[in-house]
Amino acid sequence: MGKKGRDTRVKRQLAPTFWTINRKEGKFVMRVNAGPHPGKRAYPLGIVLRDVLKVASTGYEVDRILKAGKVKVDGLIRRDPNFAIGLMDVVELAMGQAYRMVPKNSVSLSPVAVEEAEKGLKLIKVTSKTSIRGKKTQYGFHDSKTLISDQNLKVGDSCVISLPAVGIINHVAFEKDATALIIRGENAGAVGKIEDIQDGVFSLPKRAIVSFDNKSVELPVEMVMAVGTDRPVIRVS
């Protein structure tokens, strides 16, 4: 009889390099389900709980915690251990602790503890802009959220939104002199200033020049996220 549905596991050796797992512990590990983030840039929720935050020691314990509704992601209870956890997602535990997933020390995703005042806030990047019926504008964000808004945003800008009800609280333009976070690559986690933005040409994508730690790097804009003007609007490191 044929299999029904996709496999819920993947070989440990083929898991993304930033996953903090023991590669030799066993043959398989949880797979990221299709969801709000690309699989190669996300953790399964179960691995976040077991291997990253270490609030559980086995997959069985993870299942019990999730089935009891003790974990929220972006303010909503999640019970799927394979649910995708990605950039800027807020994972909140029943004990009260909350963590934001951010790039840190060249690692694509690492948890940073957030205070009570920031549990209901999230920074998201505008990735699409579409005109819809009624002369309204619908924006799409890096975590697959969408929002119809009267605000004049540009692709590449960032917004601070409220959770779980999505509403724009603050807007950060992707422009020269903005404070930026490098979200991928060997400099992932570095916070600096955007010195210049260069338009793309036939052979090169649109690029941003970011300065930090007395050096400057030129990166595709997809690898850079505006996080504030003089300083980050919320904790990102």
C-alpha positions, -999 to 999 in steps of 0.1 A, spaced: 0 0 0 14 34 -9 22 61 16 -3 88 24 12 123 28 48 134 31 73 121 56 75 139 89 112 132 93 145 139 75 180 124 78 200 143 104 229 147 80 207 166 55 192 190 81 201 227 77 235 234 91 223 260 116 201 234 135 216 228 169 212 190 169 235 161 175 242 148 140 253 114 152 226 107 178 203 89 154 195 86 117 164 108 115 151 140 130 118 160 127 111 177 94 97 212 89 62 212 75 51 235 48 41 268 65 50 304 70 87 300 64 109 282 38 120 248 52 157 256 47 154 288 69 132 274 97 132 251 127 105 226 135 87 237 167 96 204 183 133 209 178 131 244 192 116 230 224 138 200 227 172 209 213 173 248 213 154 258 244 158 224 261 124 225 279 119 188 269 143 159 266 124 137 242 100 139 213 73 123 235 77 151 261 74 177 233 42 161 221 27 162 256 36 199 260 21 208 226 -10 188 230 -17 205 263 -16 238 246 13 251 266 32 268 237 22 298 217 39 311 184 31 347 176 4 347 203 -14 316 189 -14 281 204 4 256 182 2 219 186 21 206 156 58 197 164 67 201 127 53 237 126 79 260 110 96 285 133 115 312 115 129 347 115 114 370 142 89 345 154 80 348 191 78 315 210 60 318 243 59 291 270 32 284 296 57 293 324 58 329 310 92 329 292 92 342 256 119 340 230 124 357 196 142 338 169 168 361 154 202 356 136 231 357 160 269 351 157 266 340 120 239 315 129 206 321 110 183 315 139 190 317 177 166 325 205 168 357 225 147 362 256 122 390 254 105 410 281 69 410 289 63 443 271 77 428 238 58 395 239 31 410 218 54 427 192 70 413 161 92 429 134 83 418 98 97 427 64 75 437 35 80 413 6 51 421 -17 27 449 -25 -5 443 -45 -34 465 -55 -68 449 -49 -104 457 -55 -117 490 -40 -84 508 -46 -69 491 -16 -34 478 -11 -25 444 3 10 438 17 27 405 21 54 399 47 84 375 51 65 352 74 36 348 50 13 371 68 -8 395 47 -25 428 57 -47 453 39 -35 488 50 -38 524 40 -2 531 49 22 538 21 48 510 25 75 499 1 88 464 -6 118 460 17 104 482 45 98 467 79 68 470 103 64 464 140 30 446 144 9 436 173 3 399 181 -19 379 178 -42 404 160 -20 417 132 -20 455 133 8 479 123 22 498 152 54 513 137 70 515 103 107 514 95 117 525 60 145 506 42 166 536 33 201 552 37 211 557 73 186 532 87 197 507 113 198 473 97 202 436 107 220 411 85 197 381 85 217 355 65 253 347 56 286 348 75 277 382 90 242 371 102 233 388 134 254 419 128 236 452 134 248 483 115 239 513 94 229 513 57 254 535 40 239 532 5 214 513 -16 224 504 -51 198 495 -78 201 462 -95 214 457 -130 211 429 -155 238 407 -138 235 419 -102 205 422 -77 196 453 -58 222 457 -30 227 475 3 260 486 17 260 480 55 287 493 79 293 476 113 324 470 135 345 494 114 339 476 81 314 477 53 299 449 33 278 449 2 248 424 3 217 416 -17 188 435 0 171 401 7 198 395 33 193 428 51 164 439 73 157 474 85 151 474 123 151 510 133 165 545 127 190 553 154 187 519 171 165 488 168 129 494 177 126 461 195 153 436 207 169 417 179 202 406 195 
